[in-house]
Amino acid sequence: MPDPIDFYFDFSSPYGYLAAKRIEKIAARHGRSVTWRPHLIGAVFPTTGSKPLLDIPLKGDYARRELPRTARRLGIPFRLPNQFPFLSIAAARAFYWLSDSDPAKAKALAMALYDKAFGAGEDISGAEAVIAVAAEFGVDAEALRAALDDPTVKARLKAEVDAAIARGVFGSPFIVIDGEPFWGHDKLAEIDAWLETGGW
């Protein structure tokens, strides 16, 4: 079996959301699985000298038009949350805590959180919002509430973020196939072709 595709994303990334809606189908078409790896884009800003896309003059204005336009073309619901960008630490911690016991449910939670944030335009930045979404999947709310403050869970997310940066991950989505990195939702067609041909 080929190695899984690594899908790095930030829950506060609208382009990550668009990629999350498509990456599994692309991978499955080529007999590949996907390992979802949430990280925190803000952690790499000091290294790249960047800042949230919508806060960048001109680029931010463009993205506000380009994002809903792309979503309409793909038939994906899209609504930018009123609070944007937002902190995604609670969502990422919840994902890694749940993934240790049930990776499939963790992926479903990730997609549900993304749908809440960018499909419905609702706030998922706080712990209680994340817990409410997780509860819809039968996740024990009290157990998750405790996990979000657990030093072990906090350390796990920090280790994942550090490992992503060490691997060269600087954006969302950021996809790695057999060691080959691809940055951006606009690379999905190229990723599909890479998987089809075995690369070039």
C-alpha positions, 0 to 999 in steps of 0.5 A: 500500500502506498503511504497516506497523503498528508493533508495539513490545514488550519481550521481558520483557513477558508482555502483549507475548507475548500480543500477539505471538501475535495481531498478525500475524493481525489485521493480515493480515485487513486487508491490513496488514503489521507492523514489529516494534520491540523496545524496553526498558520500563525505559528509560522508567521514570524518565520515567513513574515506573513500575516492573515490573508484578509489583513494584507492590503489588496490581496485581502480584498481579492480573496474576499471576492475569489473565495465565494466565487470559487465555492460557487463554481465547485458547488460548495456552501461558503460564508465567511464568519463575522469573526475572521480570522479566528483562533483555531487552537480548541478545534485542533486540540479536539481533533488530535485528542479524538484522533488517538482513539477514533481517526475516522470520527476525528475526520468527521469532526474536522469536516463538521467544524469546517462546515460550521465555520465556512459553510454556515459562517458560525463561530468555532473559535471557543471551546464550547463551540467545538464541544457542541459540534463534537457532541453531535458525534456522540463525543463525551462533552465533559471528557472533551472539555477536560482534554482541551485543558490537558497539558498532554493534549496541549503538548501534542498540538505544539509538537504537531505544529513544530513538526509541520514547520520542521517539514516546511509547512507554511500554509493551508492547505499544504499537501505532501505526497510521497515527500513532494509538497503542494501548497494551496487549494489551487494545486488540487488539479495538479495533485490529481494529475501527479497521482494519476501519472506518478509525478514528473 
